[in-house]
Amino acid sequence: MNKGTASASVSLQDIEAAAERLRGVALLTPLLGNAVLDRELGARVLVKAECLQHVGAFKFRGACNFLSQLSPEERARGVVAFSSGNHAQGVAYAGHLLGVSATIVMPRDAPRAKREGTRRWGAAIRPYDRASESREDIAEQIAGETGAILVRPFDDPKIIAGQGTAGLEIVRQLEQLELTADILLAPCGGGGLLAGVSTAVRELSPATAIYGVEPEHYDDHRQSLRTGRRLKLRTRISTHCDALTAPTPGEVTWPINQANVGGFLAVSEVEVRSAIRYAFHHLKLVLEPGGAVALAAILHNKLPVRGKTVVIIASGGNIDSDLLTSCLEETSD
Amino acid sequence: MNKGTASASVSLQDIEAAAERLRGVALLTPLLGNAVLDRELGARVLVKAECLQHVGAFKFRGACNFLSQLSPEERARGVVAFSSGNHAQGVAYAGHLLGVSATIVMPRDAPRAKREGTRRWGAAIRPYDRASESREDIAEQIAGETGAILVRPFDDPKIIAGQGTAGLEIVRQLEQLELTADILLAPCGGGGLLAGVSTAVRELSPATAIYGVEPEHYDDHRQSLRTGRRLKLRTRISTHCDALTAPTPGEVTWPINQANVGGFLAVSEVEVRSAIRYAFHHLKLVLEPGGAVALAAILHNKLPVRGKTVVIIASGGNIDSDLLTSCLEETSD
């Protein structure tokens, strides 16, 4: 039984238990085929559309798995989290469902969609300045003052197990289609989604090669895998992928991902914007930049997929309308 | 057994047979819940996301059911269809899959997304001018000259049975959720989707009240139901709902819809644009105007839904980026 310590690992049983907790609460998101994508790539591509999950991102899974395991006494103390927006909304909505008050430490420049989505479910927002303040420090200060439980965005076994339920669903949905994935690609920020999904997929579908996808200047996992140790990047280059800017692999997630993941791929901002546009035109899905990196990776040939069955996770759809509009105005492809 | 005559009706068995033909070919589109929508309306709303169907609209279902029943000799003659774009793409893609050449009579002002989607699958486009030419005449001329089989957009039992497979899926998906719909709303142009879906739903879920939704100046079904006879509108007012501009209920579809449908609702252009914006912000789905009318109807209180389980069909997502952008720029709600 995981106790939430930093060194605890996550098992398939933890993910299955999380799936039981989330049954009828989280959505079973579709695994979508698309004829245009298949023809263009010469592959069988299936899109796990987590942008259709409650709050528009997979993050509700982990947050709900975590909050639903709090004791009545812990629930009464409330929770605190730091997040650029999707974990924020996930914690806020889980708190709303379970009657747990939530405070979210959120950057002042978080997308409007994410700020509104967090407020919608009754969470209090504590804004901070990304350049001058530490969100971890603020969150720990709030926890210290109020007794609120800190809900980490990825580096926690309960969060990882919750995100892993998406992987469990993928395997079962593939079984229904009588398919096995040759390749699975998931976005990677702190690595929570990837750690959970890869744990489920590696155990249940060992033939599937698993890749993480990062924005090109936030490729801390790719560099860490290359060097064999957790690197911390100090990049100051801006990215639209606000969901994927964690500077270093998680302490809990990294050993899992190091064991499960075949490699990491990086995509450029231009490639991400092109993928958002592609999702609009052909998938009819609204994707945010961080949710579009896996699609960007296969559209821009970051690995060979011809003849393969490929699952990509489209992890979130919380994009502001002005950014989507600017992506749609580009006509380079 | 239906023979395609104008007076033939469509049975549940026809729809079940169509579902067998479409198995593994059409997509089982998701029936999506959404917590934001539920809270705003005080209802349990489920969105049948046909925008995620191949070619971005339900139309592939009917086209594929029709084409797959052609004899080898008929297949060799090819098919011809007239359509503002979604039936066009449906016929084109079904033709591509089955090796049947297709010619589509399509208005010069059809959305770019629909023209490109039709060409993508190898169909020939015969453009026409909506003000001065009759698409039916052009299609019949092509059929006469080439021997091509005419694939009507809605007024054919095989087309209706194909579209009805969406209704069959809805009922089964509701069963899996242990729900029964109190209300179902479907967009209505010629009435093919509504006729097929209502046939399945009325038989399998008789307690469900079924409504068709039309653009306000194209409410020929609403007016026909009121007067008890098929009216033909001569409206010249433009609408963004290019998929729903058939001026009169179909000969085959009307008796079915008259028997099955509890009423028709009409929505304004402003309400449709607001629904497209809502789908972007909260559902993370790309909807075209004609695909958003059922959502518009519940968002704008065209019937009481509080406390009800409501299914809406989001029938298509083929919207050009400039129109979506203009919808997103409006901030009236």
Interface residues (C-beta under 8 A of the other chain):
Chain A: L27 T29 P30 L32 G33 N34 A35 V36 A49 C51 L52 H54 V55 G56 Y93 A113 R120 R277 F280 H281 H282 L283 K284 L285 V286 L287 G317 S321 L324 T325 L328 E329
Chain B: L27 T29 P30 L32 G33 N34 A35 V36 A49 C51 L52 H54 V55 G56 Y93 A113 R120 R277 F280 H281 H282 L283 K284 L285 V286 L287 G317 S321 L324 T325 L328 E329
